[in-house]
Amino acid sequence: MKPILLLFLVSALLLSAAVPTASVTCNPLELSPCSSAVLSGARPSAACCAKLKEQQPCFCQYKKNPSLKDYVNSDNGKKALKACGVPIPSC
């Protein structure tokens, strides 16, 4: 009986220590630090790279949006992604 109780307690402790994953809110305005990189080809800032990495799960959604797809698909947009080490979305 004691091993089962011990297993239960250890499992409960492990589950309570688990950190829930944060979901990303897809908001293209969050990418404003990247405007100069995407619009003029300037080197992306650290803030831009951080936002690109944060918003990465949203890129396919942005590519489907007629207002945003030209920015995501642009040469400068791809250049910024590459400079920040963010994979170019294939969707």
C-alpha positions as CSV (number, residue, x, y, z in Angstrom):
1,M,0.0,0.0,0.0
2,K,2.8,2.4,0.8
3,P,4.5,2.2,-2.7
4,I,1.1,3.2,-4.3
5,L,0.7,6.1,-1.9
6,L,4.2,7.2,-2.5
7,L,3.7,7.0,-6.3
8,F,0.5,9.0,-6.0
9,L,2.2,11.7,-4.0
10,V,5.2,12.0,-6.4
11,S,2.8,12.1,-9.4
12,A,0.8,14.8,-7.7
13,L,3.9,16.9,-7.0
14,L,5.2,16.5,-10.5
15,L,1.8,17.6,-12.0
16,S,1.5,20.6,-9.7
17,A,5.0,21.7,-10.7
18,A,4.3,21.5,-14.5
19,V,4.4,24.9,-16.1
20,P,1.5,25.5,-18.5
21,T,2.5,26.6,-22.0
22,A,1.6,30.1,-22.9
23,S,-0.4,30.6,-26.1
24,V,0.5,33.3,-28.5
25,T,-2.0,36.0,-29.3
26,C,-1.7,36.6,-33.0
27,N,-1.6,40.4,-33.4
28,P,0.3,41.7,-36.3
29,L,0.7,45.1,-34.5
30,E,3.1,43.2,-32.2
31,L,5.5,43.1,-35.1
32,S,5.9,46.9,-35.3
33,P,9.5,46.7,-34.1
34,C,10.2,45.0,-37.5
35,S,8.7,47.7,-39.7
36,S,12.0,49.2,-40.8
37,A,13.4,45.7,-41.5
38,V,10.4,44.6,-43.5
39,L,9.8,47.9,-45.3
40,S,13.3,49.0,-46.1
41,G,15.5,46.0,-45.6
42,A,17.2,47.4,-42.5
43,R,18.9,45.0,-40.1
44,P,16.3,43.7,-37.7
45,S,16.7,44.8,-34.1
46,A,16.9,42.5,-31.1
47,A,13.3,43.6,-30.3
48,C,12.2,42.7,-33.8
49,C,13.9,39.2,-33.6
50,A,12.2,38.6,-30.3
51,K,8.8,39.5,-31.7
52,L,9.4,37.3,-34.8
53,K,10.2,34.4,-32.6
54,E,7.2,35.0,-30.4
55,Q,4.8,35.5,-33.3
56,Q,6.1,32.6,-35.4
57,P,3.0,30.4,-34.8
58,C,1.0,33.1,-36.4
59,F,2.8,33.4,-39.7
60,C,0.6,31.0,-41.7
61,Q,-2.5,33.0,-40.5
62,Y,-0.8,36.2,-41.6
63,K,0.1,34.7,-45.0
64,K,-3.6,34.0,-45.5
65,N,-4.6,37.6,-44.7
66,P,-4.8,39.7,-47.9
67,S,-3.7,42.8,-46.0
68,L,-0.6,41.1,-44.5
69,K,0.5,38.4,-47.0
70,D,2.7,40.7,-49.1
71,Y,4.7,41.6,-46.0
72,V,5.2,38.0,-44.9
73,N,6.1,36.9,-48.4
74,S,8.3,39.9,-49.3
75,D,12.1,39.5,-49.8
76,N,12.7,41.9,-46.9
77,G,10.3,39.9,-44.7
78,K,12.2,36.7,-45.5
79,K,15.5,38.4,-45.0
80,A,14.5,39.6,-41.5
81,L,13.3,36.1,-40.6
82,K,16.6,34.6,-41.8
83,A,18.7,37.2,-39.9
84,C,16.8,36.4,-36.7
85,G,17.1,32.6,-37.2
86,V,13.4,32.2,-37.6
87,P,12.3,29.5,-40.1
88,I,10.4,30.8,-43.2
89,P,6.9,29.4,-42.9
90,S,5.9,26.8,-45.4
91,C,2.2,26.8,-45.4
